[in-house]
Amino acid sequence: MPVGERLQLIEPSEALKDFYLEMVEECREAFEFYAFHDRALNDYRGYLTDLQAWKRGERLPPGFVAMTSYWLVRNGERVLGETRLRSRLTPALEVEGGHIGYMIRPSERRKGYGTQILALVLPQARWAGHRRVLVTCDTDNIGSARIIEKNGGVLNSYSVSLYSGKQVSRYWIELE
Ligand SMILES: CC(C)(COP(=O)(O)OP(=O)(O)OC[C@H]1O[C@@H](n2cnc3c(N)ncnc32)[C@H](O)[C@@H]1OP(=O)(O)O)[C@@H](O)C(=O)NCCC(=O)NCCS
């Protein structure tokens, strides 16, 4: 990560529309499809309204819990990735998903931003009242496992994804 960069975790806004959609397009070109990217492309303003409702725990998609989304933004304009902080666990999130999910856009990987996005969302989790958070990743996702470990994650156990059947590593990060 170059010296002098300004990295911020910012809640989605109208002002970031073009920068965010540019990241979404990049993911699609790389054949990486993330939850709600289609929604953002089709109706950005409606998507922002959804995100605000979901933060309040309203109008949630089935199986979802209240969650806050943040974008990692470099120098006020380039959206590097996104993260979601969930308010609580469900039995399904205990298996896979945990309290926090994140991604970094393909062209900005292996530069330390994945480590940074988790580091920046942890204080938000503490501020939201969490004393510890569960963070999971596929066991073969070496990059994500490193990110979690570098942020203080302690491997607790393994589970099996209900979606892919793959082994999932479950880590707790203490926030006190
Ligand atoms: C996983 C992901 C977030 C990593 O982001 P990133 O910005 O590349 O992460 P970092 O640059 O902070 O890398 C952290 C560490 O992992 C290593 N790493 C990253 N990607 C790696 C890979 N594909 N293979 C091996 N090591 C990898 C880095 O070298 C670094 O190691 P170091 O600390 O020893 O130097 C990114 O690849 C991504 O968004 N993937 C798709 C979505 C996803 O998997 N999200 C996580 C779900 S749990």
The ligand as a MOL file (V3000), in Angstrom:
LIG
                    3D

  0  0  0     0  0            999 V3000
M  V30 BEGIN CTAB
M  V30 COUNTS 48 50 0 0 0
M  V30 BEGIN ATOM
M  V30 1 C -9.6100 -12.5860 -0.1240 0
M  V30 2 C -9.3960 -11.1280 -0.5350 0
M  V30 3 C -10.3110 -10.2290 0.2940 0
M  V30 4 C -7.9230 -10.7680 -0.2490 0
M  V30 5 O -7.7570 -9.3760 -0.4380 0
M  V30 6 P -6.3070 -8.7500 -0.6670 0
M  V30 7 O -6.4760 -7.2790 -0.7380 0
M  V30 8 O -5.6320 -9.4250 -1.7740 0
M  V30 9 O -5.5810 -9.1290 0.7170 0
M  V30 10 P -4.1750 -8.6050 1.2470 0
M  V30 11 O -3.4330 -7.9330 0.1350 0
M  V30 12 O -4.4060 -7.8240 2.4920 0
M  V30 13 O -3.4310 -9.9640 1.5750 0
M  V30 14 C -3.3680 -10.5280 2.8750 0
M  V30 15 C -2.3680 -11.6730 2.8720 0
M  V30 16 O -2.9090 -12.7440 2.1130 0
M  V30 17 C -2.0340 -13.0630 1.0390 0
M  V30 18 N -2.8580 -13.3820 -0.0980 0
M  V30 19 C -3.8170 -12.6070 -0.6500 0
M  V30 20 N -4.3860 -13.2660 -1.6740 0
M  V30 21 C -3.7610 -14.4650 -1.7510 0
M  V30 22 C -3.8900 -15.5780 -2.6250 0
M  V30 23 N -4.7840 -15.5740 -3.6220 0
M  V30 24 N -3.0790 -16.6490 -2.4280 0
M  V30 25 C -2.1710 -16.6440 -1.4180 0
M  V30 26 N -2.0070 -15.6090 -0.5580 0
M  V30 27 C -2.7870 -14.5380 -0.7350 0
M  V30 28 C -1.2060 -11.8270 0.8120 0
M  V30 29 O 0.0210 -12.1230 0.1930 0
M  V30 30 C -1.0350 -11.3450 2.2140 0
M  V30 31 O -0.0770 -12.1530 2.8530 0
M  V30 32 P 1.0100 -11.5600 3.8730 0
M  V30 33 O 0.2290 -10.9510 4.9610 0
M  V30 34 O 1.7660 -12.7280 4.2930 0
M  V30 35 O 1.7800 -10.5440 3.1100 0
M  V30 36 C -9.6520 -10.9170 -2.0540 0
M  V30 37 O -8.8870 -11.8420 -2.7720 0
M  V30 38 C -11.1120 -11.0760 -2.4340 0
M  V30 39 O -11.8770 -10.1190 -2.3690 0
M  V30 40 N -11.4950 -12.2910 -2.8500 0
M  V30 41 C -12.8680 -12.5640 -3.2640 0
M  V30 42 C -13.8680 -12.4430 -2.1180 0
M  V30 43 C -13.4480 -13.1930 -0.8900 0
M  V30 44 O -12.8760 -14.2730 -0.9530 0
M  V30 45 N -13.7390 -12.5860 0.2790 0
M  V30 46 C -13.4640 -13.1840 1.5520 0
M  V30 47 C -14.5940 -14.0770 1.9210 0
M  V30 48 S -14.2840 -14.8170 3.5040 0
M  V30 END ATOM
M  V30 BEGIN BOND
M  V30 1 1 1 2
M  V30 2 1 2 3
M  V30 3 1 2 4
M  V30 4 1 2 36
M  V30 5 1 4 5
M  V30 6 1 5 6
M  V30 7 2 6 7
M  V30 8 1 6 8
M  V30 9 1 6 9
M  V30 10 1 9 10
M  V30 11 2 10 11
M  V30 12 1 10 12
M  V30 13 1 10 13
M  V30 14 1 13 14
M  V30 15 1 14 15
M  V30 16 1 15 16
M  V30 17 1 15 30
M  V30 18 1 16 17
M  V30 19 1 17 18
M  V30 20 1 17 28
M  V30 21 1 18 19
M  V30 22 1 18 27
M  V30 23 2 19 20
M  V30 24 1 20 21
M  V30 25 1 21 22
M  V30 26 2 21 27
M  V30 27 1 22 23
M  V30 28 2 22 24
M  V30 29 1 24 25
M  V30 30 2 25 26
M  V30 31 1 26 27
M  V30 32 1 28 29
M  V30 33 1 28 30
M  V30 34 1 30 31
M  V30 35 1 31 32
M  V30 36 2 32 33
M  V30 37 1 32 34
M  V30 38 1 32 35
M  V30 39 1 36 37
M  V30 40 1 36 38
M  V30 41 2 38 39
M  V30 42 1 38 40
M  V30 43 1 40 41
M  V30 44 1 41 42
M  V30 45 1 42 43
M  V30 46 2 43 44
M  V30 47 1 43 45
M  V30 48 1 45 46
M  V30 49 1 46 47
M  V30 50 1 47 48
M  V30 END BOND
M  V30 END CTAB
M  END
